[in-house]
């Protein structure tokens, strides 16, 4: 029941932000472009699944790179699915959950996913599903944000929360070891996991928090309220300790996965 409610909560957040998502998702798209380069388009890739397609921009690129393939883009947010259906006719759009893929066993030659798995609580279960729908020589390529993502924001909020630090409803994302363990538990025998840190800039803390809200990624527990005084203190601390040439700095750890059966 708790997992169902959580999924519904995240689904609503991303559905409501679908229109803003593509405008603000330049970094995600660039990471995705690098991701699909890891797929060998010269190999047999007749059936390809994109898990967590968002509004479908990257899935559409896949369809142009491999026009002879059947591409399926899947997302579990209603808004994303509807946006993709309106914009593209080059691939099949399906609504579904990465933890219970609506496909038969051994359906795809390749499964790709760009920056979606960090939202999933049961990584081993979701990876097991990806493995299940792959054909015998299939390939799984994915990226997800890792534990060091927004480390400056976590540090700032923890520092400025004082005695309320333990009440912060913030959960860190999985790290490389978590991902390796999940892949092994899912039954992947041949896999490579690596990570890198990329940094971007925002004008100030308010801009960062607004960006997170627009992409549906800062859905904090409603019982926790960051009041104006605490927010002002956090903004001052962030600017003092994490500023760059073009504003405040925000780190994003990207974990890269390549796996075969």
Secondary structure, DSSP 8 states (H G I E B T S, - for coil): -HHHHHHHHHHHHHHHTHHHHHHT-HHHHHHHHHHHHTS-TTS--SEEEEET-TTSHHHHHHHHHTTTSEEEEEES-HHHHHHHHHH--SSEEEE-BTTB-SS-TT-EEEEEEES-GGG-S-HHHHHHHHHHHEEEEEEEEEEEE-TTTTHHHHHHHHHHHGGGGGG--------HHHHHHHHHHHT--EEEEEEEEEEEEESSHHHHHHHHHHTT-----TT----HHHHHHHHHHHHHHSEETTEEEEEEEEEEEEEE-
